[in-house]
């Protein structure tokens, strides 16, 4: 998984949020459940993206960096 911790532009940066993105497929849907998350490493600072494509590209780079 990857976790984003920071200010949320959707809420006009008035709310800080934690978003957990699970990169594994599970048979069951656990949307809305409580997750225990252990943060083991740090990849980069928070930043805004101009487009969905640049966000996707950054996430793909993060995944590659995490594999090292």
PDB file of N, H, CA, C and O in Angstrom:
ATOM      1  N   UNK A   1       0.829  -1.180   0.000  1.00  0.00           N
ATOM      2  CA  UNK A   1       0.000   0.000   0.000  1.00  0.00           C
ATOM      3  C   UNK A   1       0.866   1.234   0.000  1.00  0.00           C
ATOM      4  O   UNK A   1       2.045   1.192   0.352  1.00  0.00           O
ATOM      5  N   UNK A   2       0.273   2.311  -0.393  1.00  0.00           N
ATOM      6  H   UNK A   2      -0.685   2.346  -0.679  1.00  0.00           H
ATOM      7  CA  UNK A   2       0.899   3.622  -0.251  1.00  0.00           C
ATOM      8  C   UNK A   2      -0.069   4.506   0.510  1.00  0.00           C
ATOM      9  O   UNK A   2      -1.283   4.310   0.453  1.00  0.00           O
ATOM     10  N   UNK A   3       0.467   5.462   1.209  1.00  0.00           N
ATOM     11  H   UNK A   3       1.453   5.621   1.255  1.00  0.00           H
ATOM     12  CA  UNK A   3      -0.351   6.339   2.022  1.00  0.00           C
ATOM     13  C   UNK A   3      -0.009   7.786   1.678  1.00  0.00           C
ATOM     14  O   UNK A   3       1.160   8.158   1.577  1.00  0.00           O
ATOM     15  N   UNK A   4      -1.026   8.571   1.506  1.00  0.00           N
ATOM     16  H   UNK A   4      -1.975   8.270   1.588  1.00  0.00           H
ATOM     17  CA  UNK A   4      -0.851  10.009   1.312  1.00  0.00           C
ATOM     18  C   UNK A   4      -1.378  10.706   2.557  1.00  0.00           C
ATOM     19  O   UNK A   4      -2.530  10.521   2.948  1.00  0.00           O
ATOM     20  N   UNK A   5      -0.522  11.505   3.172  1.00  0.00           N
ATOM     21  H   UNK A   5       0.415  11.655   2.854  1.00  0.00           H
ATOM     22  CA  UNK A   5      -0.912  12.277   4.351  1.00  0.00           C
ATOM     23  C   UNK A   5      -0.709  13.742   4.003  1.00  0.00           C
ATOM     24  O   UNK A   5       0.406  14.160   3.695  1.00  0.00           O
ATOM     25  N   UNK A   6      -1.774  14.516   4.050  1.00  0.00           N
ATOM     26  H   UNK A   6      -2.680  14.176   4.300  1.00  0.00           H
ATOM     27  CA  UNK A   6      -1.602  15.924   3.740  1.00  0.00           C
ATOM     28  C   UNK A   6      -2.904  16.670   3.612  1.00  0.00           C
ATOM     29  O   UNK A   6      -3.983  16.156   3.906  1.00  0.00           O
ATOM     30  N   UNK A   7      -2.768  17.901   3.164  1.00  0.00           N
ATOM     31  H   UNK A   7      -1.892  18.319   2.926  1.00  0.00           H
ATOM     32  CA  UNK A   7      -3.927  18.777   3.000  1.00  0.00           C
ATOM     33  C   UNK A   7      -4.681  18.374   1.761  1.00  0.00           C
ATOM     34  O   UNK A   7      -4.079  18.028   0.745  1.00  0.00           O
ATOM     35  N   UNK A   8      -5.994  18.416   1.835  1.00  0.00           N
ATOM     36  H   UNK A   8      -6.483  18.697   2.660  1.00  0.00           H
ATOM     37  CA  UNK A   8      -6.843  17.932   0.757  1.00  0.00           C
ATOM     38  C   UNK A   8      -7.405  19.101  -0.047  1.00  0.00           C
ATOM     39  O   UNK A   8      -8.235  19.858   0.455  1.00  0.00           O
ATOM     40  N   UNK A   9      -6.949  19.252  -1.312  1.00  0.00           N
ATOM     41  H   UNK A   9      -6.275  18.637  -1.720  1.00  0.00           H
ATOM     42  CA  UNK A   9      -7.439  20.357  -2.140  1.00  0.00           C
ATOM     43  C   UNK A   9      -8.956  20.322  -2.354  1.00  0.00           C
ATOM     44  O   UNK A   9      -9.579  21.365  -2.547  1.00  0.00           O
ATOM     45  N   UNK A  10      -9.551  19.120  -2.319  1.00  0.00           N
ATOM     46  H   UNK A  10      -9.044  18.272  -2.162  1.00  0.00           H
ATOM     47  CA  UNK A  10     -10.996  18.998  -2.495  1.00  0.00           C
ATOM     48  C   UNK A  10     -11.735  19.795  -1.421  1.00  0.00           C
ATOM     49  O   UNK A  10     -12.798  20.359  -1.682  1.00  0.00           O
ATOM     50  N   UNK A  11     -11.177  19.840  -0.233  1.00  0.00           N
ATOM     51  H   UNK A  11     -10.314  19.383  -0.021  1.00  0.00           H
ATOM     52  CA  UNK A  11     -11.774  20.595   0.876  1.00  0.00           C
ATOM     53  C   UNK A  11     -11.109  21.948   1.047  1.00  0.00           C
ATOM     54  O   UNK A  11     -11.066  22.486   2.153  1.00  0.00           O
ATOM     55  N   UNK A  12     -10.584  22.508  -0.054  1.00  0.00           N
ATOM     56  H   UNK A  12     -10.620  22.070  -0.952  1.00  0.00           H
ATOM     57  CA  UNK A  12      -9.922  23.813  -0.057  1.00  0.00           C
ATOM     58  C   UNK A  12      -8.762  23.865   0.944  1.00  0.00           C
ATOM     59  O   UNK A  12      -8.477  24.905   1.538  1.00  0.00           O
ATOM     60  N   UNK A  13      -8.112  22.726   1.110  1.00  0.00           N
ATOM     61  H   UNK A  13      -8.344  21.881   0.628  1.00  0.00           H
ATOM     62  CA  UNK A  13      -6.952  22.589   2.000  1.00  0.00           C
ATOM     63  C   UNK A  13      -7.251  23.008   3.435  1.00  0.00           C
ATOM     64  O   UNK A  13      -6.359  23.453   4.157  1.00  0.00           O
ATOM     65  N   UNK A  14      -8.495  22.865   3.841  1.00  0.00           N
ATOM     66  H   UNK A  14      -9.220  22.503   3.255  1.00  0.00           H
ATOM     67  CA  UNK A  14      -8.888  23.161   5.215  1.00  0.00           C
ATOM     68  C   UNK A  14      -8.854  21.904   6.087  1.00  0.00           C
ATOM     69  O   UNK A  14      -8.867  21.992   7.315  1.00  0.00           O
ATOM     70  N   UNK A  15      -8.812  20.733   5.444  1.00  0.00           N
ATOM     71  H   UNK A  15      -8.802  20.661   4.447  1.00  0.00           H
ATOM     72  CA  UNK A  15      -8.805  19.467   6.165  1.00  0.00           C
ATOM     73  C   UNK A  15      -7.570  18.675   5.791  1.00  0.00           C
ATOM     74  O   UNK A  15      -7.247  18.527   4.613  1.00  0.00           O
ATOM     75  N   UNK A  16      -6.887  18.173   6.791  1.00  0.00           N
ATOM     76  H   UNK A  16      -7.149  18.294   7.749  1.00  0.00           H
ATOM     77  CA  UNK A  16      -5.772  17.272   6.552  1.00  0.00           C
ATOM     78  C   UNK A  16      -6.342  15.855   6.546  1.00  0.00           C
ATOM     79  O   UNK A  16      -7.176  15.514   7.385  1.00  0.00           O
ATOM     80  N   UNK A  17      -5.893  15.036   5.604  1.00  0.00           N
ATOM     81  H   UNK A  17      -5.216  15.313   4.922  1.00  0.00           H
ATOM     82  CA  UNK A  17      -6.453  13.693   5.498  1.00  0.00           C
ATOM     83  C   UNK A  17      -5.355  12.656   5.306  1.00  0.00           C
ATOM     84  O   UNK A  17      -4.219  12.975   4.958  1.00  0.00           O
ATOM     85  N   UNK A  18      -5.728  11.419   5.541  1.00  0.00           N
ATOM     86  H   UNK A  18      -6.652  11.160   5.823  1.00  0.00           H
ATOM     87  CA  UNK A  18      -4.861  10.277   5.281  1.00  0.00           C
ATOM     88  C   UNK A  18      -5.601   9.393   4.289  1.00  0.00           C
ATOM     89  O   UNK A  18      -6.707   8.928   4.566  1.00  0.00           O
ATOM     90  N   UNK A  19      -4.984   9.161   3.122  1.00  0.00           N
ATOM     91  H   UNK A  19      -4.086   9.539   2.897  1.00  0.00           H
ATOM     92  CA  UNK A  19      -5.568   8.295   2.110  1.00  0.00           C
ATOM     93  C   UNK A  19      -4.668   7.083   1.942  1.00  0.00           C
ATOM     94  O   UNK A  19      -3.481   7.224   1.649  1.00  0.00           O
ATOM     95  N   UNK A  20      -5.226   5.896   2.126  1.00  0.00           N
ATOM     96  H   UNK A  20      -6.190   5.782   2.364  1.00  0.00           H
ATOM     97  CA  UNK A  20      -4.478   4.655   1.980  1.00  0.00           C
ATOM     98  C   UNK A  20      -4.884   3.991   0.677  1.00  0.00           C
ATOM     99  O   UNK A  20      -6.063   3.718   0.452  1.00  0.00           O
ATOM    100  N   UNK A  21      -3.900   3.732  -0.183  1.00  0.00           N
ATOM    101  H   UNK A  21      -2.943   3.954   0.001  1.00  0.00           H
ATOM    102  CA  UNK A  21      -4.154   3.091  -1.474  1.00  0.00           C
ATOM    103  C   UNK A  21      -3.562   1.691  -1.430  1.00  0.00           C
ATOM    104  O   UNK A  21      -2.344   1.520  -1.369  1.00  0.00           O
ATOM    105  N   UNK A  22      -4.436   0.692  -1.463  1.00  0.00           N
ATOM    106  H   UNK A  22      -5.425   0.831  -1.513  1.00  0.00           H
ATOM    107  CA  UNK A  22      -4.002  -0.698  -1.399  1.00  0.00           C
ATOM    108  C   UNK A  22      -3.755  -1.188  -2.820  1.00  0.00           C
ATOM    109  O   UNK A  22      -4.628  -1.068  -3.679  1.00  0.00           O
ATOM    110  N   UNK A  23      -2.581  -1.734  -3.069  1.00  0.00           N
ATOM    111  H   UNK A  23      -1.872  -1.832  -2.371  1.00  0.00           H
ATOM    112  CA  UNK A  23      -2.199  -2.137  -4.415  1.00  0.00           C
ATOM    113  C   UNK A  23      -2.379  -3.633  -4.653  1.00  0.00           C
ATOM    114  O   UNK A  23      -1.900  -4.157  -5.659  1.00  0.00           O
ATOM    115  N   UNK A  24      -3.042  -4.305  -3.772  1.00  0.00           N
ATOM    116  H   UNK A  24      -3.431  -3.879  -2.955  1.00  0.00           H
ATOM    117  CA  UNK A  24      -3.292  -5.735  -3.908  1.00  0.00           C
ATOM    118  C   UNK A  24      -4.785  -5.941  -4.102  1.00  0.00           C
ATOM    119  O   UNK A  24      -5.592  -5.184  -3.561  1.00  0.00           O
ATOM    120  N   UNK A  25      -5.156  -6.949  -4.863  1.00  0.00           N
ATOM    121  H   UNK A  25      -4.501  -7.563  -5.302  1.00  0.00           H
ATOM    122  CA  UNK A  25      -6.562  -7.265  -5.082  1.00  0.00           C
ATOM    123  C   UNK A  25      -7.021  -8.288  -4.044  1.00  0.00           C
ATOM    124  O   UNK A  25      -6.345  -9.287  -3.799  1.00  0.00           O
ATOM    125  N   UNK A  26      -8.171  -8.026  -3.443  1.00  0.00           N
ATOM    126  H   UNK A  26      -8.721  -7.215  -3.642  1.00  0.00           H
ATOM    127  CA  UNK A  26      -8.758  -8.935  -2.465  1.00  0.00           C
ATOM    128  C   UNK A  26     -10.085  -9.451  -2.997  1.00  0.00           C
ATOM    129  O   UNK A  26     -10.754  -8.771  -3.774  1.00  0.00           O
ATOM    130  N   UNK A  27     -10.463 -10.642  -2.583  1.00  0.00           N
ATOM    131  H   UNK A  27      -9.919 -11.195  -1.951  1.00  0.00           H
ATOM    132  CA  UNK A  27     -11.739 -11.228  -3.014  1.00  0.00           C
ATOM    133  C   UNK A  27     -12.925 -10.495  -2.403  1.00  0.00           C
ATOM    134  O   UNK A  27     -13.975 -10.369  -3.033  1.00  0.00           O
ATOM    135  N   UNK A  28     -12.756 -10.010  -1.174  1.00  0.00           N
ATOM    136  H   UNK A  28     -11.903 -10.112  -0.662  1.00  0.00           H
ATOM    137  CA  UNK A  28     -13.856  -9.371  -0.454  1.00  0.00           C
ATOM    138  C   UNK A  28     -13.727  -7.854  -0.505  1.00  0.00           C
ATOM    139  O   UNK A  28     -12.623  -7.316  -0.577  1.00  0.00           O
ATOM    140  N   UNK A  29     -14.853  -7.183  -0.468  1.00  0.00           N
ATOM    141  H   UNK A  29     -15.750  -7.620  -0.409  1.00  0.00           H
ATOM    142  CA  UNK A  29     -14.876  -5.726  -0.418  1.00  0.00           C
ATOM    143  C   UNK A  29     -14.904  -5.306   1.045  1.00  0.00           C
ATOM    144  O   UNK A  29     -15.785  -5.729   1.794  1.00  0.00           O
ATOM    145  N   UNK A  30     -13.954  -4.485   1.456  1.00  0.00           N
ATOM    146  H   UNK A  30     -13.238  -4.142   0.847  1.00  0.00           H
ATOM    147  CA  UNK A  30     -13.956  -4.003   2.837  1.00  0.00           C
ATOM    148  C   UNK A  30     -14.008  -2.488   2.883  1.00  0.00           C
ATOM    149  O   UNK A  30     -13.525  -1.866   3.830  1.00  0.00           O
ATOM    150  N   UNK A  31     -14.597  -1.902   1.854  1.00  0.00           N
ATOM    151  H   UNK A  31     -14.990  -2.407   1.085  1.00  0.00           H
ATOM    152  CA  UNK A  31     -14.760  -0.451   1.792  1.00  0.00           C
ATOM    153  C   UNK A  31     -15.545   0.026   3.016  1.00  0.00           C
ATOM    154  O   UNK A  31     -16.567  -0.564   3.367  1.00  0.00           O
ATOM    155  N   UNK A  32     -15.075   1.077   3.657  1.00  0.00           N
ATOM    156  H   UNK A  32     -14.245   1.556   3.372  1.00  0.00           H
ATOM    157  CA  UNK A  32     -15.751   1.624   4.824  1.00  0.00           C
ATOM    158  C   UNK A  32     -15.307   0.999   6.139  1.00  0.00           C
ATOM    159  O   UNK A  32     -15.722   1.447   7.208  1.00  0.00           O
ATOM    160  N   UNK A  33     -14.477  -0.018   6.072  1.00  0.00           N
ATOM    161  H   UNK A  33     -14.141  -0.382   5.203  1.00  0.00           H
ATOM    162  CA  UNK A  33     -13.988  -0.659   7.292  1.00  0.00           C
ATOM    163  C   UNK A  33     -12.811   0.132   7.859  1.00  0.00           C
ATOM    164  O   UNK A  33     -12.226   0.967   7.169  1.00  0.00           O
ATOM    165  N   UNK A  34     -12.476  -0.130   9.094  1.00  0.00           N
ATOM    166  H   UNK A  34     -12.952  -0.808   9.654  1.00  0.00           H
ATOM    167  CA  UNK A  34     -11.340   0.514   9.744  1.00  0.00           C
ATOM    168  C   UNK A  34     -10.077  -0.293   9.431  1.00  0.00           C
ATOM    169  O   UNK A  34     -10.058  -1.513   9.596  1.00  0.00           O
ATOM    170  N   UNK A  35      -9.024   0.395   8.981  1.00  0.00           N
ATOM    171  H   UNK A  35      -9.039   1.386   8.847  1.00  0.00           H
ATOM    172  CA  UNK A  35      -7.750  -0.244   8.683  1.00  0.00           C
ATOM    173  C   UNK A  35      -6.722   0.160   9.728  1.00  0.00           C
ATOM    174  O   UNK A  35      -6.685   1.312  10.162  1.00  0.00           O
ATOM    175  N   UNK A  36      -5.902  -0.776  10.124  1.00  0.00           N
ATOM    176  H   UNK A  36      -5.931  -1.712   9.771  1.00  0.00           H
ATOM    177  CA  UNK A  36      -4.711  -0.468  10.913  1.00  0.00           C
ATOM    178  C   UNK A  36      -3.576  -0.332   9.924  1.00  0.00           C
ATOM    179  O   UNK A  36      -3.310  -1.255   9.154  1.00  0.00           O
ATOM    180  N   UNK A  37      -2.901   0.808   9.935  1.00  0.00           N
ATOM    181  H   UNK A  37      -3.118   1.557  10.561  1.00  0.00           H
ATOM    182  CA  UNK A  37      -1.861   1.102   8.969  1.00  0.00           C
ATOM    183  C   UNK A  37      -0.545   1.344   9.698  1.00  0.00           C
ATOM    184  O   UNK A  37      -0.480   2.158  10.619  1.00  0.00           O
ATOM    185  N   UNK A  38       0.491   0.645   9.289  1.00  0.00           N
ATOM    186  H   UNK A  38       0.439  -0.017   8.541  1.00  0.00           H
ATOM    187  CA  UNK A  38       1.832   0.857   9.832  1.00  0.00           C
ATOM    188  C   UNK A  38       2.683   1.476   8.729  1.00  0.00           C
ATOM    189  O   UNK A  38       2.862   0.868   7.674  1.00  0.00           O
ATOM    190  N   UNK A  39       3.203   2.660   8.958  1.00  0.00           N
ATOM    191  H   UNK A  39       3.058   3.153   9.816  1.00  0.00           H
ATOM    192  CA  UNK A  39       4.016   3.352   7.967  1.00  0.00           C
ATOM    193  C   UNK A  39       5.468   2.943   8.182  1.00  0.00           C
ATOM    194  O   UNK A  39       6.026   3.118   9.265  1.00  0.00           O
ATOM    195  N   UNK A  40       6.075   2.387   7.111  1.00  0.00           N
ATOM    196  H   UNK A  40       5.621   2.246   6.231  1.00  0.00           H
ATOM    197  CA  UNK A  40       7.423   1.839   7.225  1.00  0.00           C
ATOM    198  C   UNK A  40       8.484   2.682   6.531  1.00  0.00           C
ATOM    199  O   UNK A  40       9.671   2.513   6.807  1.00  0.00           O
ATOM    200  N   UNK A  41       8.087   3.588   5.634  1.00  0.00           N
ATOM    201  H   UNK A  41       7.123   3.725   5.410  1.00  0.00           H
ATOM    202  CA  UNK A  41       9.080   4.352   4.889  1.00  0.00           C
ATOM    203  C   UNK A  41       8.466   5.640   4.374  1.00  0.00           C
ATOM    204  O   UNK A  41       7.255   5.840   4.463  1.00  0.00           O
ATOM    205  N   UNK A  42       9.296   6.504   3.842  1.00  0.00           N
ATOM    206  H   UNK A  42      10.280   6.343   3.770  1.00  0.00           H
ATOM    207  CA  UNK A  42       8.879   7.803   3.324  1.00  0.00           C
ATOM    208  C   UNK A  42       9.465   7.964   1.934  1.00  0.00           C
ATOM    209  O   UNK A  42      10.669   7.788   1.747  1.00  0.00           O
ATOM    210  N   UNK A  43       8.629   8.298   0.949  1.00  0.00           N
ATOM    211  H   UNK A  43       7.651   8.441   1.100  1.00  0.00           H
ATOM    212  CA  UNK A  43       9.115   8.437  -0.419  1.00  0.00           C
ATOM    213  C   UNK A  43       9.336   9.879  -0.847  1.00  0.00           C
ATOM    214  O   UNK A  43      10.393  10.213  -1.382  1.00  0.00           O
ATOM    215  N   UNK A  44       8.343  10.739  -0.616  1.00  0.00           N
ATOM    216  H   UNK A  44       7.484  10.468  -0.182  1.00  0.00           H
ATOM    217  CA  UNK A  44       8.468  12.115  -1.099  1.00  0.00           C
ATOM    218  C   UNK A  44       7.484  13.021  -0.377  1.00  0.00           C
ATOM    219  O   UNK A  44       6.587  12.558   0.327  1.00  0.00           O
ATOM    220  N   UNK A  45       7.671  14.323  -0.568  1.00  0.00           N
ATOM    221  H   UNK A  45       8.399  14.699  -1.140  1.00  0.00           H
ATOM    222  CA  UNK A  45       6.778  15.296   0.041  1.00  0.00           C
ATOM    223  C   UNK A  45       5.448  15.348  -0.718  1.00  0.00           C
ATOM    224  O   UNK A  45       5.327  14.844  -1.834  1.00  0.00           O
ATOM    225  N   UNK A  46       4.484  15.957  -0.093  1.00  0.00           N
ATOM    226  H   UNK A  46       4.583  16.367   0.814  1.00  0.00           H
ATOM    227  CA  UNK A  46       3.176  16.170  -0.700  1.00  0.00           C
ATOM    228  C   UNK A  46       3.301  17.204  -1.817  1.00  0.00           C
ATOM    229  O   UNK A  46       4.071  18.157  -1.700  1.00  0.00           O
ATOM    230  N   UNK A  47       2.539  17.016  -2.906  1.00  0.00           N
ATOM    231  H   UNK A  47       1.913  16.242  -3.002  1.00  0.00           H
ATOM    232  CA  UNK A  47       2.527  18.023  -3.952  1.00  0.00           C
ATOM    233  C   UNK A  47       1.220  17.967  -4.718  1.00  0.00           C
ATOM    234  O   UNK A  47       0.532  16.946  -4.727  1.00  0.00           O
ATOM    235  N   UNK A  48       0.885  19.073  -5.358  1.00  0.00           N
ATOM    236  H   UNK A  48       1.444  19.902  -5.351  1.00  0.00           H
ATOM    237  CA  UNK A  48      -0.313  19.131  -6.198  1.00  0.00           C
ATOM    238  C   UNK A  48       0.063  18.750  -7.623  1.00  0.00           C
ATOM    239  O   UNK A  48       1.204  18.944  -8.042  1.00  0.00           O
ATOM    240  N   UNK A  49      -0.894  18.209  -8.363  1.00  0.00           N
ATOM    241  H   UNK A  49      -1.820  18.051  -8.022  1.00  0.00           H
ATOM    242  CA  UNK A  49      -0.669  17.788  -9.737  1.00  0.00           C
ATOM    243  C   UNK A  49      -1.584  18.573 -10.662  1.00  0.00           C
ATOM    244  O   UNK A  49      -2.735  18.856 -10.331  1.00  0.00           O
ATOM    245  N   UNK A  50      -1.053  18.919 -11.826  1.00  0.00           N
ATOM    246  H   UNK A  50      -0.118  18.689 -12.095  1.00  0.00           H
ATOM    247  CA  UNK A  50      -1.812  19.687 -12.808  1.00  0.00           C
ATOM    248  C   UNK A  50      -2.815  18.845 -13.575  1.00  0.00           C
ATOM    249  O   UNK A  50      -3.783  19.370 -14.126  1.00  0.00           O
ATOM    250  N   UNK A  51      -2.583  17.522 -13.612  1.00  0.00           N
ATOM    251  H   UNK A  51      -1.797  17.095 -13.164  1.00  0.00           H
ATOM    252  CA  UNK A  51      -3.469  16.652 -14.383  1.00  0.00           C
ATOM    253  C   UNK A  51      -3.501  15.260 -13.780  1.00  0.00           C
ATOM    254  O   UNK A  51      -2.633  14.888 -12.990  1.00  0.00           O
ATOM    255  N   UNK A  52      -4.497  14.511 -14.158  1.00  0.00           N
ATOM    256  H   UNK A  52      -5.201  14.813 -14.800  1.00  0.00           H
ATOM    257  CA  UNK A  52      -4.606  13.116 -13.716  1.00  0.00           C
ATOM    258  C   UNK A  52      -3.419  12.317 -14.232  1.00  0.00           C
ATOM    259  O   UNK A  52      -2.899  11.449 -13.530  1.00  0.00           O
ATOM    260  N   UNK A  53      -2.990  12.604 -15.452  1.00  0.00           N
ATOM    261  H   UNK A  53      -3.413  13.308 -16.023  1.00  0.00           H
ATOM    262  CA  UNK A  53      -1.869  11.873 -16.045  1.00  0.00           C
ATOM    263  C   UNK A  53      -0.589  12.064 -15.238  1.00  0.00           C
ATOM    264  O   UNK A  53       0.162  11.110 -15.032  1.00  0.00           O
ATOM    265  N   UNK A  54      -0.330  13.300 -14.774  1.00  0.00           N
ATOM    266  H   UNK A  54      -0.940  14.075 -14.941  1.00  0.00           H
ATOM    267  CA  UNK A  54       0.883  13.520 -13.984  1.00  0.00           C
ATOM    268  C   UNK A  54       0.778  12.864 -12.613  1.00  0.00           C
ATOM    269  O   UNK A  54       1.790  12.424 -12.067  1.00  0.00           O
ATOM    270  N   UNK A  55      -0.419  12.788 -12.046  1.00  0.00           N
ATOM    271  H   UNK A  55      -1.241  13.146 -12.490  1.00  0.00           H
ATOM    272  CA  UNK A  55      -0.619  12.069 -10.785  1.00  0.00           C
ATOM    273  C   UNK A  55      -0.339  10.585 -10.983  1.00  0.00           C
ATOM    274  O   UNK A  55       0.381   9.974 -10.194  1.00  0.00           O
ATOM    275  N   UNK A  56      -0.906  10.007 -12.034  1.00  0.00           N
ATOM    276  H   UNK A  56      -1.491  10.503 -12.675  1.00  0.00           H
ATOM    277  CA  UNK A  56      -0.693   8.584 -12.320  1.00  0.00           C
ATOM    278  C   UNK A  56       0.784   8.295 -12.535  1.00  0.00           C
ATOM    279  O   UNK A  56       1.302   7.295 -12.039  1.00  0.00           O
ATOM    280  N   UNK A  57       1.460   9.158 -13.268  1.00  0.00           N
ATOM    281  H   UNK A  57       1.040   9.971 -13.672  1.00  0.00           H
ATOM    282  CA  UNK A  57       2.887   8.984 -13.523  1.00  0.00           C
ATOM    283  C   UNK A  57       3.682   9.018 -12.221  1.00  0.00           C
ATOM    284  O   UNK A  57       4.583   8.203 -12.023  1.00  0.00           O
ATOM    285  N   UNK A  58       3.357   9.948 -11.339  1.00  0.00           N
ATOM    286  H   UNK A  58       2.625  10.610 -11.499  1.00  0.00           H
ATOM    287  CA  UNK A  58       4.056  10.052 -10.054  1.00  0.00           C
ATOM    288  C   UNK A  58       3.813   8.811  -9.204  1.00  0.00           C
ATOM    289  O   UNK A  58       4.736   8.302  -8.569  1.00  0.00           O
ATOM    290  N   UNK A  59       2.583   8.327  -9.191  1.00  0.00           N
ATOM    291  H   UNK A  59       1.833   8.741  -9.707  1.00  0.00           H
ATOM    292  CA  UNK A  59       2.273   7.117  -8.413  1.00  0.00           C
ATOM    293  C   UNK A  59       3.037   5.915  -8.966  1.00  0.00           C
ATOM    294  O   UNK A  59       3.558   5.102  -8.202  1.00  0.00           O
ATOM    295  N   UNK A  60       3.103   5.803 -10.299  1.00  0.00           N
ATOM    296  H   UNK A  60       2.679   6.463 -10.920  1.00  0.00           H
ATOM    297  CA  UNK A  60       3.866   4.700 -10.892  1.00  0.00           C
ATOM    298  C   UNK A  60       5.340   4.799 -10.521  1.00  0.00           C
ATOM    299  O   UNK A  60       5.985   3.782 -10.263  1.00  0.00           O
ATOM    300  N   UNK A  61       5.876   6.015 -10.492  1.00  0.00           N
ATOM    301  H   UNK A  61       5.352   6.841 -10.702  1.00  0.00           H
ATOM    302  CA  UNK A  61       7.257   6.209 -10.052  1.00  0.00           C
ATOM    303  C   UNK A  61       7.440   5.848  -8.591  1.00  0.00           C
ATOM    304  O   UNK A  61       8.462   5.277  -8.213  1.00  0.00           O
ATOM    305  N   UNK A  62       6.457   6.178  -7.769  1.00  0.00           N
ATOM    306  H   UNK A  62       5.626   6.642  -8.076  1.00  0.00           H
ATOM    307  CA  UNK A  62       6.504   5.825  -6.349  1.00  0.00           C
ATOM    308  C   UNK A  62       6.529   4.311  -6.161  1.00  0.00           C
ATOM    309  O   UNK A  62       7.276   3.785  -5.335  1.00  0.00           O
ATOM    310  N   UNK A  63       5.701   3.621  -6.942  1.00  0.00           N
ATOM    311  H   UNK A  63       5.095   4.048  -7.613  1.00  0.00           H
ATOM    312  CA  UNK A  63       5.635   2.153  -6.854  1.00  0.00           C
ATOM    313  C   UNK A  63       6.992   1.555  -7.223  1.00  0.00           C
ATOM    314  O   UNK A  63       7.484   0.655  -6.542  1.00  0.00           O
ATOM    315  N   UNK A  64       7.592   2.057  -8.299  1.00  0.00           N
ATOM    316  H   UNK A  64       7.192   2.788  -8.852  1.00  0.00           H
ATOM    317  CA  UNK A  64       8.905   1.565  -8.722  1.00  0.00           C
ATOM    318  C   UNK A  64       9.964   1.847  -7.649  1.00  0.00           C
ATOM    319  O   UNK A  64      10.799   0.990  -7.362  1.00  0.00           O
ATOM    320  N   UNK A  65       9.930   3.031  -7.065  1.00  0.00           N
ATOM    321  H   UNK A  65       9.251   3.728  -7.297  1.00  0.00           H
ATOM    322  CA  UNK A  65      10.884   3.386  -6.011  1.00  0.00           C
ATOM    323  C   UNK A  65      10.701   2.493  -4.788  1.00  0.00           C
ATOM    324  O   UNK A  65      11.681   2.096  -4.157  1.00  0.00           O
ATOM    325  N   UNK A  66       9.460   2.177  -4.452  1.00  0.00           N
ATOM    326  H   UNK A  66       8.664   2.500  -4.964  1.00  0.00           H
ATOM    327  CA  UNK A  66       9.187   1.337  -3.275  1.00  0.00           C
ATOM    328  C   UNK A  66       9.668  -0.097  -3.481  1.00  0.00           C
ATOM    329  O   UNK A  66       9.946  -0.798  -2.508  1.00  0.00           O
ATOM    330  N   UNK A  67       9.770  -0.537  -4.721  1.00  0.00           N
ATOM    331  H   UNK A  67       9.545   0.033  -5.512  1.00  0.00           H
ATOM    332  CA  UNK A  67      10.223  -1.898  -5.008  1.00  0.00           C
ATOM    333  C   UNK A  67      11.725  -2.065  -4.778  1.00  0.00           C
ATOM    334  O   UNK A  67      12.204  -3.188  -4.621  1.00  0.00           O
ATOM    335  N   UNK A  68      12.469  -0.961  -4.756  1.00  0.00           N
ATOM    336  H   UNK A  68      12.080  -0.049  -4.883  1.00  0.00           H
ATOM    337  CA  UNK A  68      13.929  -1.025  -4.624  1.00  0.00           C
ATOM    338  C   UNK A  68      14.356  -1.458  -3.235  1.00  0.00           C
ATOM    339  O   UNK A  68      15.551  -1.561  -2.960  1.00  0.00           O
TER     340      UNK A  68
END
